[in-house]
Amino acid sequence: MSVLNDILGFFIKRRIERINEFRINPHDTQIQQFKGLIYKARKTEFGKLHGYAEISKVSDFQNRVPIVSYETFYPYIERVLKGEQNIIWPSTINFFSKSSGTTNAKSKYIPVSDESLESCHYKGGKDLITLYLSEHPEAKLFEGKGLSIGGSLQDNPFNSKTEVGDISAIIMQNLPQWAEYLRTPPIEIALLDNWEEKLSKMIEICQSENLTSILGVPTWTVVFLERLMEETGHDNLLELWPNFELFVHGAVNFQPYRELFKTKFFPSSDVRYLETYNASEGYFAVQDDLSKEGEMLLMLDYGVFYEFIPMENIEEEHPKTLTIDEVELDKNYAILISTNAGLWRYKIGDTVKFTCKTPYRIKISGRTKHFINAFGEELIIENAEKGITAACEATGLSVKDFTAGPVYMQGRQKGSHEWIIECNSKPEDPSLFIEKLDNTLRRVNSDYDAKRRGDLALCMPKVHFVDEGTFYNWMEKRGKLGGQNKVPRLSNNREFIEDILSFMN
């Protein structure tokens, strides 16, 4: 691997110089991205509608182009899904990243252009390696292989000439040959749709590999690693992969999993953990300093223009938006992105805090709406309300209040969701209620369904049916009675669940 290391070392040196350039000149870099996006899209239907040819300043852009959610922007995406081109971006769109969590559909489809693949997603992957090796030049990543746990691809149901799938699958499908050489399992296994088959083949292959790194969502990685340990009989995975050194994670909060990895899977201080912020909509940030857990360098030259909405303004019809030079430290902002795949002033749904401005580092602080995403399931309130409604209809009940949160994985115990539900009476058949709730959530949310399949990552929901008045009394105890105060429906931590259960005892 020495020749490869020499080649990579050359490119790493060149790229570090460019990363340092946007670290030093972040505002100029973002303005360059903005102008490039506007110019490229000026002859698209969306660009003509909003007068991109006449836009020269960010303020012009903010005055002419509305802030959009997926739902409000979907009519444009739908046309591209069905095969129309030059609607939101000038180059041909052949792929759509599929994920769930919308209010009006089981899945949402995010356009992925050739430019976003090359200049955003791939660039992010290469910069991950660049930043890691610049901080740890003694690393030996390329003396072995990296495991990538990806999703799958299918024909676009609206237009069979294009494909839809997880962003990880789209990236793997289009990897350059040199990158494919460095990873495992082979692409035909990595893109299998059947998770059990994929898992079995991955376990078989990885037992004989010199694995030095893993890139994956913690939830699925835990499932894979636990199954591998069961089949091989190893006490930890350094017995199998003595040269393992790096786990690259993202998509869900890693904190609940950190001790599990450090004590059970890789009990060594030599194993490192690196966070990335790579979403269906783009690759946004990479942890550039491993001593700063949860903090990531915002990547400013990926064909993405950023705006930020202060959370106190998020519910306004025309909220105040800030560019990167206007943000403050330790303040919650909702992210708006305009991208080289044709998303314009798009609310991605995440909230961040800036932890540093020289360079710009962010920490993901949550979502703009209540949600549970402890295992990559992206369960939102609309999903939960549909599940509760269906369960009540099946059991002849009516709901008063409810809240839900995660039960984290511990040891060999799988994760789940824990619900506290107050109805007009308790169900005669609780199992029917729970089954209907679970089945409905699986029907309306494809990510939840994937995590529940075969109880691989999520088990059946755990439900507490409480007496009438429980939530009222709990809210009273918290000093939260009144029309302006509402029971938090979903939480990505156990704060409310634990507090209510403690209050009941």
Secondary structure by P-SEA (a helix, b strand, c coil): caaaaaaaaaaaaaaaaaaaaaaacaaaaaaaaaaaaaaaacccaaaaaacccccccaaaaaacbbbbccccaaaaaaaaaaccccccccccccbbbbbcccccccbbbbbbccccccccaaaaaaaaaaaaaaaccccccccbbbbbbcccccccccccccccccaaaaaaacccaaaaaaccccccccccccaaaaaaaaaaaacccccccccccaaaaaaaaaaaaaaacccccccccccccbbbbcccccccccccccccccccccbbbbbbbccccccccccccccccccccccccccbbbbbbcccccccccccccccccccccbbbbbbbbcccccccccccbbbbbccccccccccccccccccccccccccaaaaaaaaaaaaaaaccccccbbbbbbcccccbbbbbbbbbbcccccccaaaaaaaaaaaaaaacaaaaaaaccccccccbbbbbcccaaaaaaaaaacccccccccccccccaaaaaaaaaaac
